[in-house]
Each structure stands twice: as C-alpha cells, then as structure tokens.
C-alpha cells in the first residue's frame, strides 16, 4: 500500500489556467508514488476535477462565491483578505477528521490563501507550503500603507508554521521571503506542459498576440494601456489577436487606424494561434510572482515584449528573448525590429474580485449609522469563540444535575433550537433600523454576556456527558446528528444560546417600539421558553447551563437599568426616574 498525501488547493486543477494546469501536472506526478487525497475550491461555472490517475481521490469540493469569501473574511477581520477568503471553520473540522482517520506523510497547501489551515492542525504533521507569489510584493505596489502593514503581518503569520517547508517558483520570491520574513525557502521550478515544450511552429504569420484572463485587473489594465497609448503611435498596420475570457471592449477609447484588433475570446486550443504569431506582448505594471505565460513562451524559444515586472524572477539565460519595454516608444521599436517565433501559456489563474470593494461599501454605510458599529463586535466574539472551540483543555469539568436524567431526549425540539438562528438576528436587525436605544441595550446585554461566557470557558473549561445514541431516522434526528458533528459537547455553562435568547426577550419587554404590542411580547415568551427547553431536550445543555444563562442576562439587564437611573439623576431628572427607566 502506498503512502498517503493530503493536498489542499485554492482552485480546480485543470488545463484552462496556468496555475491550475501546473497543479494538475503536480498531482499526476505525486500520484505516481503516493495515494493523494484532494480538497479544492470551485466556482459554480467551473467543472469538477476529473482525476487522470485512479489514486487521486477527491475528498471535499467547496463552493466558491463572493458571499462565501465575505463570510470567510469575517472569521479573521484583522487578517488581509487574500489569506482568509478560503478559510472556513467547518472545512477545518473536515480536514482534522481526515487527519485523524488517515496517516499522511505530508500535507501540501497550494496557494497562500490555504496556509491558515496549517495553523490549526497537529504541529507534528509535516507541511509543504507552495507560494505561487509573495503577496506582500503585489500589495506594496498597489495598496494603502495600512493594507500593506496588514498584508505583511498576515503573510508572516501564514508562513510561520511549525514543521513546515516553504517552496516558491522563482529565486526572486525565495529571496524576498528570506528578506521580509526571515524564512528559508526552497526553489521549485515551474511545471511546463510537455505539449508546449514539444511545440514547433510550422510558420510565422504577420500578427502579434496578447493573452490572459482579462478579468484580472493587472492584465486588463496593461492591455488597455497598450491599445490606448501605444496604438495611436504606430506607423504601420499591426494585427493583434487577443485571446482569453472577459476582454473589456468597452474600455477601448478610440478606433486606432493602424491597429487591427481581433478579439477571439476563449479558445479551446490556442497553441496553434500563439505559435504562429511574431511575439507575445505582455505589458504588466502591477502584480507579483513569476509569470507562467512568459515561462511557457521562453520554453518554446519564443520572444516576449513586456515590462520589467513581466520578467520578474526569471534568470538572465534568455535575455535575448526577453525584450523589456517600459514606454510606448520601447514597444514600437521592439515590434518593428522583431522577427522571431513565439508561444505563450493558455491562460492565467482565476483571481477573486470585488471583496475589498464590498468591504469598503459596507464600512461607508456604517459611517452614516455609527451606532451600528456595536454589532461589529459579533465578528470579534465569533473569532474568539471558534478559536476557543479548537482549544482542547486537559481537564474539563462535567456539568450535571439530577433533573437532567429526568428530561428525555426528544429530537423534535431541534426545530425550536434552530429557530434561534432566525429569532435573534431578526430582532437585532429590527431594533437596529427602528429603535436605536433598544438595539444598543440588546448589544450590551448579549455581547457582554457572551464575552463573560468566553472567559468562563477559558478559565474553567466545562462540558457535558448527556448525549445518548440516536435511534430514530426521521428528519429531525438527522439534524441533531449533524448538530453534534459540528458542535462538540464543551463550553456549555453558561449557555450562550439561552443568554442571548433571554437578552432578546428582555429587550422586547423594554423597547418603546414593541413593549405595548402584547402579541409580540406573548410570542417572545413562548419562543424564549421553547428555545430554552430545546437545549435540554436535545441534550445540548444541562439545566444548570440554562439557569446560569438566564441569571447572567437578568443581571446584565438590571445593570442597564441602574445605568439609566444614574444617567437620569446626573441630568437632573430625578423626578422622572421611573419613566426614564422605561423610556430608555
């Protein structure tokens, strides 16, 4: 039996993009010696990975979307998004389960935004980190000072893993990692598709090529700069074939008389078109890392006209084929004197889009509703809670009382238990929009209670031993099984589930917007009782946890009342003290 490797990658291994094509070739090479278990991310429009070797087994496929990325970023609000967009706590649990069930020789993390998973797995397991580029270099060229500092901090944290070996694809990136982060890095030569190496152009046509995934900002900006700036200066007719998805036609400013653009879009087999062109034009002004399309062109002995950034990390061996052009005159000179063959890579890897813009828009909205900033504490709490969930204390106090043994298990109570996930957010949103005072009151009682619970869990770890085997096979029983898989029986007293529910109910009782609406108050009583009972009937909590959660919220709610009294007296409204308590 072969030794096993766990391979986590940020994109679908395929032949349509350079980075992913290299991943696929790497998987095939690894599979010749090992059994490979694969975990990868994919967009809805992408096809699933089809292994070319039988011993590459897909263990988990994760849907990739803008909303998923945004949720993942919220898990680490103080980490640069590049390193957190693909980190999910549930996926981490699956990874840790695989590590418990299998003995892996090594775990390979492909792409920098997968490295965070390595921080939360067994330190003794060997890890390989494949750095396709140094993210800090890219950010330093195009971002603000704050984002630069956040990025350097995040990348240092992601690289600083125990028992980890770092590999990069260019000597320059190896030197940068050593210079910035003081980490030794191994050079890993990029994979080149054999069909590119063996490709020999049978003729050279009178056209140039531009190739890339034009949805990537750096690719689109460079191409548009060339067309809009260099194009009008051309002295004779030039034919350029543009290959790749998403070319921004609408951003081409003018029709250039001496520039004939042939926008081909996605091409299934672009090698023939590329190999028969005169040269690859690669005007890049931002980005980082080695450029695979340039490597592929040079591997075929074909020249590339591009900026200094396009040739970053490449040895001087092919200097005669690397024609550096920084200004419009440089491009014109190189194009007019060139008479060589060229080939280039198929496509660049997919890049996440819009995540930073979305965060900026959210923050701009919050600036006009500053009291809503109180709700952002939820991100801090969730980060602390999930980190605490990963902590495995050596000594855990088991919570139990005699009444717990008298309460039977009933899987149908999982319905009111999950009602909590709608009940609490709905009223938080309602109060945030309609009743500022009630919203701030709820935030204080709920978040102060939750924070207190975290400190209790940390200083006095506790858990339950009430869970029984579930024999039923109905829908609710299946939900309970799922809940138990994702929520271990620890960190239970006081119950955050209960304390936050009671906090909502108490806020409803105080809120000027709803306290006179008897149906809502009655419904709140019913829902609160059902949720509290559900925690005991599905054996998620002991009666002790429930009572402590109640008491905690009652104490914090009374603290708010006292604060309102003090505030009223300080303003000289002692005669209206009672009314002030109710009104605020």
C-alpha positions as CSV (number, residue, x, y, z in Angstrom):
1,X,0.0,0.0,0.0
2,X,1.3,3.5,-1.0
3,X,1.9,6.2,1.5
4,X,-0.7,9.0,1.5
5,X,-0.6,12.7,1.0
6,X,-3.3,15.3,1.7
7,X,-3.4,18.1,-0.9
8,X,-5.4,21.3,-0.3
9,X,-5.6,23.8,-3.3
10,X,-7.5,27.0,-3.8
11,X,-8.6,26.3,-7.4
12,X,-9.9,23.5,-9.5
13,X,-6.9,21.6,-11.1
14,X,-7.5,21.9,-14.9
15,X,-5.8,22.7,-18.2
16,X,-7.6,26.0,-18.7
17,X,-5.4,28.2,-16.5
18,X,-1.7,28.3,-15.9
19,X,-1.5,27.9,-12.2
20,X,-4.2,25.2,-12.1
21,X,-2.6,23.4,-15.0
22,X,0.6,23.2,-13.0
23,X,-1.4,21.9,-10.0
24,X,-2.9,19.1,-12.2
25,X,0.6,18.1,-13.5
26,X,1.9,18.1,-10.0
27,X,-1.0,15.9,-8.8
28,X,-0.2,13.4,-11.6
29,X,3.4,13.3,-10.6
30,X,2.6,12.8,-6.9
31,X,0.1,10.1,-7.8
32,X,2.9,8.0,-9.4
33,X,4.4,7.5,-5.9
34,X,1.6,8.2,-3.4
35,X,-2.1,8.0,-2.8
36,X,-3.3,11.6,-2.9
37,X,-6.4,12.9,-1.1
38,X,-7.6,16.1,-2.6
39,X,-9.6,19.1,-1.3
40,X,-10.3,22.0,-3.6
41,X,-12.4,25.1,-4.1
42,X,-14.5,25.8,-7.3
43,X,-16.9,28.3,-8.7
44,X,-20.4,27.3,-9.8
45,X,-19.5,27.8,-13.5
46,X,-16.4,25.5,-13.3
47,X,-16.4,21.8,-14.0
48,X,-15.4,19.3,-11.3
49,X,-11.9,18.0,-11.3
50,X,-11.6,14.7,-13.1
51,X,-8.5,12.8,-11.9
52,X,-6.2,11.4,-14.6
53,X,-4.9,8.8,-12.2
54,X,-7.0,6.5,-10.1
55,X,-5.2,7.1,-6.8
56,X,-6.1,10.8,-6.7
57,X,-9.2,10.9,-4.6
58,X,-11.3,14.0,-4.2
59,X,-12.4,14.1,-0.5
60,X,-14.1,17.5,-0.5
61,X,-15.2,20.1,-3.0
62,X,-16.0,23.6,-1.6
63,X,-18.3,26.1,-3.4
64,X,-16.5,29.3,-4.0
65,X,-18.5,32.6,-4.3
66,X,-18.3,36.2,-3.4
67,X,-20.6,35.8,-0.4
68,X,-18.7,32.7,0.8
69,X,-15.5,34.7,0.6
70,X,-17.1,37.6,2.5
71,X,-18.2,35.2,5.3
72,X,-14.7,33.7,5.5
73,X,-13.1,37.1,5.7
74,X,-15.3,37.9,8.7
75,X,-13.8,35.0,10.5
76,X,-10.5,36.9,10.6
77,X,-11.4,40.6,10.4
78,X,-7.8,41.7,11.2
79,X,-6.1,39.5,8.5
80,X,-5.6,40.6,4.9
81,X,-8.4,39.1,2.8
82,X,-6.0,37.3,0.5
83,X,-5.2,34.9,3.4
84,X,-8.7,34.5,4.7
85,X,-11.1,34.3,1.8
86,X,-10.9,30.5,1.7
87,X,-10.7,29.8,5.4
88,X,-13.8,28.1,6.9
89,X,-14.0,26.5,10.3
90,X,-16.3,23.7,9.1
91,X,-13.8,22.8,6.4
92,X,-11.1,22.8,9.1
93,X,-13.1,20.3,11.0
94,X,-13.3,18.1,8.0
95,X,-9.5,18.4,7.5
96,X,-8.9,17.5,11.1
97,X,-11.2,14.5,10.8
98,X,-9.3,13.3,7.7
99,X,-6.0,13.6,9.7
100,X,-7.4,11.6,12.5
101,X,-8.6,8.8,10.2
102,X,-5.5,8.6,7.9
103,X,-1.8,8.6,8.4
104,X,-0.5,11.2,5.9
105,X,3.2,11.5,5.1
106,X,2.7,15.2,4.5
107,X,0.0,17.9,4.0
108,X,0.5,20.2,1.0
109,X,-1.1,23.6,0.9
110,X,-1.2,25.0,-2.6
111,X,-1.5,28.9,-2.8
112,X,-1.1,31.3,0.0
113,X,-4.8,31.6,0.9
114,X,-4.7,28.0,2.1
115,X,-1.8,28.4,4.6
116,X,-4.1,29.4,7.5
117,X,-5.4,25.9,7.8
118,X,-1.9,24.8,8.7
119,X,-2.0,26.8,11.9
120,X,-4.8,24.7,13.3
121,X,-3.7,21.1,12.6
122,X,-1.3,18.9,14.5
123,X,2.1,20.5,14.8
124,X,3.8,17.2,14.3
125,X,2.5,16.7,10.8
126,X,5.0,17.8,8.1
127,X,3.6,20.6,5.9
128,X,4.6,21.9,2.5
129,X,3.6,25.5,1.6
130,X,3.6,26.3,-2.1
131,X,4.0,30.0,-2.6
132,X,3.0,31.0,-6.1
133,X,4.0,34.5,-5.4
134,X,4.9,36.8,-2.5
135,X,1.6,38.6,-1.7
136,X,3.3,41.5,0.1
137,X,5.1,42.4,-3.1
138,X,1.8,42.7,-5.0
139,X,0.2,44.7,-2.2
140,X,3.1,47.1,-1.8
141,X,2.7,48.2,-5.4
142,X,-0.9,49.0,-5.3
143,X,-2.4,49.4,-1.8
144,X,-2.5,51.8,1.0
145,X,0.0,51.9,3.9
146,X,-2.5,50.3,6.3
147,X,-3.2,47.4,3.9
148,X,0.5,46.9,3.3
149,X,1.1,46.5,7.0
150,X,-1.8,44.2,7.4
151,X,-0.6,42.1,4.5
152,X,2.9,41.8,5.8
153,X,1.6,40.8,9.2
154,X,-0.8,38.2,7.7
155,X,1.8,36.7,5.4
156,X,4.3,36.4,8.2
157,X,1.6,34.6,10.3
158,X,0.7,32.3,7.4
159,X,4.3,31.3,6.7
160,X,5.3,30.9,10.4
161,X,4.0,27.3,10.8
162,X,5.6,24.5,12.8
163,X,7.2,21.7,10.8
164,X,6.6,23.5,7.5
165,X,8.8,23.6,4.4
166,X,8.2,26.6,2.1
167,X,8.6,26.3,-1.7
168,X,8.5,29.2,-4.2
169,X,8.6,29.2,-8.0
170,X,11.4,31.8,-8.6
171,X,14.7,32.7,-6.9
172,X,13.5,36.3,-6.5
173,X,10.5,35.2,-4.4
174,X,12.8,33.0,-2.4
175,X,15.0,36.0,-1.7
176,X,12.0,38.2,-0.8
177,X,10.6,35.7,1.7
178,X,14.0,35.4,3.4
179,X,14.5,39.2,3.3
180,X,11.0,40.2,4.7
181,X,10.1,37.2,6.9
182,X,13.5,35.6,7.6
183,X,12.3,32.2,6.4
184,X,14.3,29.8,4.4
185,X,12.6,28.9,1.1
186,X,13.2,26.1,-1.4
187,X,13.1,26.8,-5.2
188,X,10.6,24.8,-7.1
189,X,10.9,25.1,-10.8
190,X,7.5,25.7,-12.5
191,X,5.8,22.8,-14.4
192,X,5.7,23.2,-18.2
193,X,3.2,21.3,-20.2
194,X,5.0,18.8,-22.5
195,X,2.9,19.8,-25.5
196,X,4.3,23.4,-25.2
197,X,7.9,22.2,-25.0
198,X,7.4,19.9,-28.0
199,X,5.5,22.5,-30.0
200,X,7.3,23.7,-33.1
201,X,5.7,26.4,-35.2
202,X,5.4,25.4,-38.8
203,X,5.1,29.1,-39.9
204,X,5.1,32.6,-38.7
205,X,2.1,34.8,-39.5
206,X,2.2,38.6,-39.5
207,X,0.4,39.2,-36.2
208,X,1.2,39.6,-32.5
209,X,-0.7,38.0,-29.6
210,X,-2.0,39.2,-26.2
211,X,-3.2,36.5,-23.9
212,X,-4.6,36.3,-20.5
213,X,-7.6,36.1,-18.2
214,X,-8.8,39.7,-18.7
215,X,-11.0,39.6,-15.6
216,X,-7.7,40.0,-13.7
217,X,-7.2,43.7,-13.1
218,X,-3.5,43.8,-13.8
219,X,-3.9,42.0,-17.2
220,X,-6.8,44.3,-18.3
221,X,-5.1,47.5,-17.3
222,X,-1.9,46.6,-19.1
223,X,-3.7,45.6,-22.3
224,X,-5.8,48.8,-22.3
225,X,-2.8,50.9,-21.7
226,X,-1.1,49.4,-24.7
227,X,-4.1,49.8,-27.0
228,X,-5.0,53.3,-25.9
229,X,-1.4,54.7,-25.6
230,X,0.9,52.7,-27.9
231,X,-1.7,52.0,-30.6
232,X,-2.1,55.7,-31.8
233,X,1.7,56.0,-32.2
234,X,2.1,53.0,-34.6
235,X,3.5,54.0,-38.0
236,X,2.2,51.0,-39.9
237,X,-0.6,48.4,-39.7
238,X,-0.3,46.0,-36.9
239,X,-2.5,43.0,-36.4
240,X,-3.0,41.7,-32.8
241,X,-5.0,38.6,-31.8
242,X,-6.4,38.9,-28.3
243,X,-7.1,35.5,-26.6
244,X,-8.8,34.9,-23.3
245,X,-12.1,35.5,-21.4
246,X,-13.6,38.8,-20.4
247,X,-11.7,41.4,-22.5
248,X,-13.1,44.9,-21.7
249,X,-14.0,46.0,-25.2
250,X,-16.0,49.0,-23.9
251,X,-12.9,50.5,-22.3
252,X,-11.0,50.8,-25.6
253,X,-11.2,54.6,-26.1
254,X,-10.8,55.1,-29.8
255,X,-10.6,53.2,-33.1
256,X,-6.9,53.2,-33.9
257,X,-6.3,53.3,-37.7
258,X,-3.1,51.3,-37.7
259,X,-4.2,48.7,-35.0
260,X,-6.3,45.8,-36.1
261,X,-7.7,44.0,-33.0
262,X,-9.0,40.5,-33.4
263,X,-10.7,39.6,-30.1
264,X,-11.1,35.8,-30.1
265,X,-12.3,35.3,-26.5
266,X,-11.8,31.9,-25.0
267,X,-10.1,29.4,-27.4
268,X,-10.1,25.7,-26.7
269,X,-6.7,25.1,-28.2
270,X,-4.7,28.4,-28.6
271,X,-1.3,26.8,-29.2
272,X,-1.5,27.0,-32.9
273,X,-2.5,30.7,-32.9
274,X,0.2,31.5,-30.4
275,X,3.0,29.5,-32.0
276,X,2.4,31.2,-35.4
277,X,2.5,34.8,-34.0
278,X,5.5,37.1,-34.1
279,X,5.7,37.8,-30.4
280,X,3.7,37.9,-27.1
281,X,3.0,41.4,-25.8
282,X,2.9,41.4,-22.0
283,X,2.5,45.0,-20.6
284,X,2.2,44.4,-16.8
285,X,2.6,47.3,-14.3
286,X,1.3,45.5,-11.1
287,X,1.2,42.0,-9.7
288,X,3.8,39.7,-8.2
289,X,5.4,36.4,-8.7
290,X,6.7,34.6,-11.7
291,X,4.5,34.9,-14.9
292,X,3.7,31.5,-16.2
293,X,2.8,32.7,-19.7
294,X,6.2,34.2,-20.0
295,X,7.9,31.0,-18.9
296,X,5.9,29.0,-21.4
297,X,6.9,31.3,-24.2
298,X,10.6,31.1,-23.3
299,X,10.4,27.3,-23.0
300,X,9.5,27.3,-26.7
301,X,12.3,29.7,-27.6
302,X,9.9,32.5,-28.4
303,X,10.4,36.2,-27.5
304,X,8.3,38.2,-25.2
305,X,7.9,42.0,-25.3
306,X,7.0,43.2,-21.8
307,X,7.7,45.3,-18.8
308,X,10.3,44.5,-16.2
309,X,7.5,43.2,-14.0
310,X,6.6,40.6,-16.6
311,X,10.1,39.1,-16.3
312,X,10.4,39.1,-12.5
313,X,12.1,36.1,-11.1
314,X,13.5,34.8,-14.4
315,X,17.2,34.0,-14.8
316,X,19.3,36.0,-17.4
317,X,19.7,32.9,-19.5
318,X,17.1,34.1,-22.0
319,X,17.9,37.8,-22.1
320,X,18.0,37.9,-25.9
321,X,14.4,36.7,-25.9
322,X,13.1,39.0,-23.1
323,X,12.6,42.4,-24.7
324,X,12.0,44.9,-22.0
325,X,9.7,47.8,-22.9
326,X,8.6,50.4,-20.4
327,X,7.5,53.3,-22.7
328,X,5.4,53.5,-25.8
329,X,8.5,54.1,-27.9
330,X,10.1,51.0,-26.5
331,X,7.2,48.8,-27.6
332,X,7.2,50.3,-31.1
333,X,10.9,49.8,-31.5
334,X,10.7,46.2,-30.4
335,X,7.8,45.4,-32.6
336,X,9.3,46.9,-35.7
337,X,12.7,45.1,-35.4
338,X,11.4,41.8,-34.2
339,X,11.5,38.7,-36.4
340,X,11.2,35.7,-34.1
341,X,8.8,32.8,-33.2
342,X,6.7,32.9,-30.1
343,X,4.4,30.8,-27.9
344,X,2.8,31.6,-24.6
345,X,0.7,30.0,-21.9
346,X,-3.0,29.2,-22.3
347,X,-4.5,31.3,-19.5
348,X,-3.8,32.9,-16.1
349,X,-5.3,31.6,-12.9
350,X,-8.6,33.0,-11.6
351,X,-8.5,35.9,-9.2
352,X,-11.0,36.8,-6.6
353,X,-12.8,40.1,-7.4
354,X,-14.7,42.7,-5.6
355,X,-14.0,41.6,-2.0
356,X,-12.2,44.8,-0.9
357,X,-14.7,47.0,-2.7
358,X,-17.6,45.2,-0.9
359,X,-15.9,45.7,2.5
360,X,-15.3,49.4,1.7
361,X,-19.0,49.9,0.7
362,X,-20.1,48.3,4.0
363,X,-17.8,50.5,6.0
364,X,-19.1,53.6,4.2
365,X,-22.7,52.7,5.1
366,X,-21.7,52.1,8.8
367,X,-20.1,55.6,8.9
368,X,-23.6,57.1,8.4
369,X,-25.1,54.8,11.1
370,X,-22.3,54.8,13.7
371,X,-24.3,53.1,16.4
372,X,-24.4,50.0,14.2
373,X,-20.7,49.6,15.0
374,X,-21.8,47.9,18.2
375,X,-22.9,45.0,16.0
376,X,-19.4,44.6,14.6
377,X,-18.4,43.1,18.0
378,X,-20.0,39.9,16.8
379,X,-17.0,39.4,14.5
380,X,-14.6,39.7,17.4
381,X,-16.8,37.4,19.5
382,X,-17.1,34.7,16.8
383,X,-13.4,34.7,16.2
384,X,-12.7,34.2,19.9
385,X,-15.4,31.5,20.2
386,X,-14.2,29.4,17.3
387,X,-10.6,29.7,18.4
388,X,-11.7,28.5,21.8
389,X,-13.6,25.6,20.2
390,X,-10.4,24.5,18.7
391,X,-8.6,24.5,22.1
392,X,-8.6,21.1,23.8
393,X,-8.1,21.5,27.5
394,X,-6.6,18.7,29.5
395,X,-9.1,19.0,32.4
396,X,-12.8,19.6,31.7
397,X,-15.5,19.9,34.4
398,X,-18.6,17.9,33.5
399,X,-21.9,19.8,34.2
400,X,-24.7,17.6,35.5
401,X,-27.7,17.7,37.9
402,X,-30.3,15.1,38.9
403,X,-33.0,16.9,36.8
404,X,-31.0,16.2,33.6
405,X,-31.6,12.5,34.0
406,X,-35.4,13.0,34.2
407,X,-35.5,15.0,30.9
408,X,-36.0,12.6,28.0
409,X,-34.3,13.1,24.6
410,X,-36.7,14.4,22.0
411,X,-35.3,15.1,18.5
412,X,-38.4,17.3,17.6
413,X,-37.1,20.0,19.9
414,X,-34.3,20.6,17.4
415,X,-36.8,22.8,15.5
416,X,-37.1,25.5,18.2
417,X,-33.4,25.1,18.9
418,X,-32.6,26.2,15.3
419,X,-35.3,28.8,15.5
420,X,-32.7,30.8,17.5
421,X,-30.7,31.3,14.3
422,X,-33.5,33.4,12.9
423,X,-35.1,34.8,16.0
424,X,-32.0,36.6,17.4
425,X,-30.8,38.1,14.0
426,X,-34.3,39.3,13.0
427,X,-34.8,41.3,16.2
428,X,-31.2,42.7,16.1
429,X,-31.9,43.9,12.6
430,X,-35.3,45.3,13.6
431,X,-34.0,47.2,16.5
432,X,-31.0,48.5,14.5
433,X,-33.4,50.0,12.0
434,X,-36.4,51.1,14.1
435,X,-35.2,51.5,17.7
436,X,-31.6,52.7,18.4
437,X,-31.9,52.6,22.2
438,X,-33.2,49.1,22.2
439,X,-30.6,48.0,19.8
440,X,-27.7,49.3,21.9
441,X,-29.3,47.8,25.0
442,X,-29.5,44.4,23.3
443,X,-25.9,44.6,22.0
444,X,-24.7,45.3,25.6
445,X,-26.6,42.6,27.3
446,X,-26.0,40.0,24.6
447,X,-22.3,40.7,23.9
448,X,-21.3,41.4,27.5
449,X,-22.9,38.0,28.4
450,X,-21.2,36.2,25.5
451,X,-17.8,37.7,26.4
452,X,-18.3,36.7,30.1
453,X,-19.1,33.1,28.9
454,X,-15.9,33.0,26.9
455,X,-13.8,33.9,29.9
456,X,-15.6,31.2,32.0
457,X,-14.9,28.6,29.2
458,X,-11.3,29.6,29.1
459,X,-10.6,29.8,32.9
460,X,-13.0,26.9,33.9
461,X,-13.4,24.5,30.9
462,X,-16.6,22.6,31.1
463,X,-18.6,20.1,29.1
464,X,-21.5,17.6,29.1
465,X,-21.8,13.9,29.1
466,X,-25.6,13.7,28.4
467,X,-25.6,12.7,24.7
468,X,-27.3,9.4,24.0
469,X,-27.3,7.3,20.9
470,X,-29.9,8.5,18.4
471,X,-32.0,5.5,17.2
472,X,-34.6,7.5,15.2
473,X,-34.2,8.0,11.5
474,X,-36.6,10.9,10.9
475,X,-35.6,14.3,9.6
476,X,-35.2,15.9,13.0
477,X,-32.9,13.1,14.1
478,X,-30.7,13.7,11.1
479,X,-30.5,17.4,12.0
480,X,-29.5,16.5,15.6
481,X,-26.7,14.2,14.3
482,X,-25.4,17.0,12.1
483,X,-25.5,19.4,15.0
484,X,-23.5,17.0,17.2
485,X,-20.9,16.6,14.4
486,X,-20.2,20.3,14.2
487,X,-20.8,21.3,17.8
488,X,-18.9,19.2,20.4
489,X,-20.3,19.0,24.0
490,X,-17.9,21.5,25.5
491,X,-18.1,25.2,26.5
492,X,-21.6,24.9,27.7
493,X,-22.1,26.7,31.0
494,X,-23.4,29.4,31.0
495,X,-25.4,28.7,27.8
496,X,-24.8,31.5,25.2
497,X,-27.8,30.0,23.3
498,X,-30.0,30.8,26.3
499,X,-28.4,34.0,27.5
500,X,-28.8,35.7,24.1
501,X,-32.4,34.4,23.8
502,X,-33.3,35.9,27.1
503,X,-31.4,39.1,26.2
504,X,-33.8,39.5,23.1
505,X,-36.8,38.8,25.3
506,X,-35.8,41.4,27.9
507,X,-35.1,44.0,25.2
508,X,-38.6,43.4,23.7
509,X,-40.1,44.0,27.2
510,X,-38.2,47.3,27.5
511,X,-38.3,48.6,23.9
512,X,-40.6,51.5,23.3
513,X,-41.3,50.3,19.7
514,X,-42.8,46.9,20.8
515,X,-43.4,46.8,24.5
516,X,-47.0,47.8,24.1
517,X,-47.6,45.2,21.4
518,X,-49.0,42.3,23.6
519,X,-49.0,39.7,20.7
520,X,-45.2,40.2,20.2
521,X,-44.5,40.0,23.9
522,X,-46.6,36.9,24.2
523,X,-44.8,35.3,21.2
524,X,-41.5,36.3,22.7
525,X,-42.3,34.5,25.9
526,X,-43.3,31.3,24.0
527,X,-40.3,31.3,21.8
528,X,-37.9,32.0,24.6
529,X,-39.3,29.1,26.7
530,X,-39.3,26.8,23.7
531,X,-35.7,27.6,22.9
532,X,-34.5,27.1,26.5
533,X,-36.4,23.8,26.7
534,X,-35.0,22.7,23.4
535,X,-31.4,23.0,24.6
536,X,-32.2,20.4,27.3
537,X,-34.4,18.0,25.4
538,X,-31.9,17.5,22.6
539,X,-29.1,17.2,25.3
540,X,-27.1,20.2,24.2
541,X,-27.2,21.7,27.6
542,X,-27.9,20.9,31.2
543,X,-30.5,22.6,33.4
544,X,-27.5,24.2,35.2
545,X,-26.4,25.8,31.9
546,X,-29.9,27.2,31.2
547,X,-30.3,28.7,34.6
548,X,-26.9,30.3,34.5
549,X,-27.7,31.8,31.1
550,X,-31.0,33.2,32.4
551,X,-29.3,34.7,35.5
552,X,-26.5,36.2,33.5
553,X,-28.8,38.1,31.2
554,X,-31.1,39.2,34.1
555,X,-28.0,40.6,35.9
556,X,-26.8,42.5,32.8
557,X,-30.2,43.8,32.1
558,X,-30.5,45.2,35.6
559,X,-27.1,46.8,35.2
560,X,-28.5,48.7,32.2
561,X,-31.5,49.8,34.3
562,X,-29.1,51.1,37.0
563,X,-27.0,52.9,34.4
564,X,-30.2,54.6,33.1
565,X,-31.1,55.7,36.7
566,X,-27.6,57.2,37.2
567,X,-27.8,58.9,33.8
568,X,-31.3,60.3,34.7
569,X,-30.1,61.7,38.1
570,X,-26.9,63.2,36.5
571,X,-29.1,65.2,34.2
572,X,-31.3,66.5,36.9
573,X,-34.3,64.4,36.1
574,X,-34.7,62.6,39.4
575,X,-38.4,63.4,39.3
576,X,-38.8,61.4,36.2
577,X,-36.6,58.5,37.2
578,X,-39.2,55.8,36.8
579,X,-40.3,56.9,33.4
580,X,-36.7,57.3,32.3
581,X,-36.0,53.7,33.1
582,X,-38.9,52.5,30.9
583,X,-38.3,55.0,28.1
584,X,-34.6,54.2,27.7
